[in-house]
Amino acid sequence: MHPARDPAVTEMLQAFTATAEKNYSLFVGFPVAIDFDYQELYPLLRYPLNNVGDPFAEAPLYALHSDHIEREVITFFADVFRAPADDRWGYVTNGGTEGNLYALYVARERQPEATVFYTDTAHYSIAKNTYLLRQKTCVVATRPSGEMDYDDLARQLQAYRGKPVIIVATVGTTMTEARDDVARIREAAAAAGVARAFVHVDAALTGLCAALLRPRHRFDFADGADSISVSGHKFIGSPIPCGVVLVRASDREGVRRPTPYTGTPDITISGSRNGHTPIILWYAIRRWGVAGFKKRAEDSRALADYTHQALQRIGWEAWRNPQAITVVLRTPPDDTVRKWQLATYDGWSHIICMPGMTTGRIDRFITDLAAAKPLVQ
Ligand SMILES: *Cc1c(COP(=O)(O)O)cnc(C)c1O
């Protein structure tokens, strides 16, 4: 029987949809925008799109690809992150982890012996990727805000005079949305006299906000980054996880592998790549543009400020990094954490005011919190 005509399948799907809808209406803790509407793209799900290979090279023999749309997406992000006009390259990834893996891979091929420096608040994918790539590592301390301790970096770099290093900056750490300053990282590397520092910026969470909000944060190519990875399903919003990684075209030459039977260079982590997610990102870019993304970032920041004040009003311990759309609060009782799906670590939880979140939802959360048992601190 065709599954669509099997009542058990219909019932399963209805139950799943109902649960998804309930959970969707009740989250404040995970970093994904929910103000998207991609209905116009639904008919494209009929097609087995595949962007195998290099989106900027010869088109693959497989003609059902969206390479030209992917190139527009890459160009948009390369412009926003001020990548050199004559030396830029990138592709749409499956998410932040793949972007970080790709950048660290490019960096390793450039400097095979280099030690990777990253902070104790860096995303868990960094440690995993250095493990996959068998790179030497060194963990840098952070300030209470979650931002890199540049003095500790400078101190640790002293042992690397004349040696190559790779340094990972985070723009929007997972728990507190701290933003590392790439210009200060460059200063520390220069002062220590390291041979070559490749600086990768993991901007998965709020790279786009950081580029568009004022005062401008120092983290992009013009500020000294060599590569940047950003998520598509977080601040931009996508029903399918995705992201963008940007590197210098000249740096990427080291990872080129022989062109296989696909007819396009094998230069990405995945072979077959999603042909739908570039269209999703392109659609969002066409819908919002730089001005629209900027307004969404400002609205998110304003909602974070509203949330912080509401927490203070009910006497709940909370704080927030400057510019952040994340509010950090003392972890509520278990049932509240579960109901609102709050990411929690070491006694602290957070609310991330991603686009689509409303004051109404925050108010309902605050009401729940105020009714929760008084906190023993
Ligand atoms: C979400 C996130 C990642 C990982 O992204 P995935 O899409 O889950 O692979 C990496 N770094 C930071 C800072 C993130 O916020």
The ligand as an SDF file (V2000), in Angstrom:
LIG
                    3D

 15 15  0  0  0  0  0  0  0  0999 V2000
   25.9110   26.0400   16.5990 C   0  0  0  0  0  0  0  0  0  0  0  0
   27.3660   26.3010   16.6530 C   0  0  0  0  0  0  0  0  0  0  0  0
   28.2930   25.4550   16.0270 C   0  0  0  0  0  0  0  0  0  0  0  0
   27.9140   24.1470   15.3850 C   0  0  0  0  0  0  0  0  0  0  0  0
   27.0130   24.2460   14.3890 O   0  0  0  0  0  0  0  0  0  0  0  0
   26.2150   22.9420   13.8930 P   0  0  0  0  0  0  0  0  0  0  0  0
   25.3850   23.5310   12.8080 O   0  0  0  0  0  0  0  0  0  0  0  0
   25.4780   22.4160   15.0490 O   0  0  0  0  0  0  0  0  0  0  0  0
   27.2130   21.9920   13.3500 O   0  0  0  0  0  0  0  0  0  0  0  0
   29.6180   25.7980   16.0840 C   0  0  0  0  0  0  0  0  0  0  0  0
   30.0280   26.8950   16.7070 N   0  0  0  0  0  0  0  0  0  0  0  0
   29.1860   27.7460   17.3300 C   0  0  0  0  0  0  0  0  0  0  0  0
   29.7050   28.9490   18.0140 C   0  0  0  0  0  0  0  0  0  0  0  0
   27.8060   27.4760   17.3230 C   0  0  0  0  0  0  0  0  0  0  0  0
   26.9670   28.3130   17.9220 O   0  0  0  0  0  0  0  0  0  0  0  0
  1  2  1  0
  2  3  1  0
  2 14  2  0
  3  4  1  0
  3 10  2  0
  4  5  1  0
  5  6  1  0
  6  7  2  0
  6  8  1  0
  6  9  1  0
 10 11  1  0
 11 12  2  0
 12 13  1  0
 12 14  1  0
 14 15  1  0
M  END
$$$$
